[in-house]
């Protein structure tokens, strides 16, 4: 299972597997992840089988999945960037509407962990 979905399950009342599938369902329905661009177009730039591959528990999640989770569960995700020395936070908010809570993750460039 991907560390991103494990981390999100610390804040969302779903299993990591269910979070992954719900996010993939959202992406498959062309739920917005970038304002003004079709999700299908964005994902196919990365991989024509993006959603099919993301449904596999061995596939790592990233920014697209965080953005989808924000819109699905109306959360704001602050990713603490420990990948480089910049220490800049990366903020994700729902594309449309307000968020009801803020959650924090840290990211090393290859691994996510929840900050509780």
GISUL-V944880 format. One record per residue. SS is DSSP state (@ for helix, = for strand, . for the rest). Layout:
ss
SS
SS
//
This chain:
ss
.
.
@
@
@
@
@
@
.
.
.
.
.
.
.
@
@
@
@
@
@
@
@
@
@
@
@
@
.
.
.
.
.
.
.
.
.
.
@
@
@
@
@
@
@
@
.
.
.
@
@
@
@
@
.
.
.
.
.
.
.
.
@
@
@
@
@
@
@
@
@
@
@
.
=
=
=
=
=
=
=
.
.
.
.
.
.
.
=
=
=
=
.
.
.
.
.
.
.
.
=
=
=
=
=
=
=
.
.
.
.
=
=
=
=
.
//
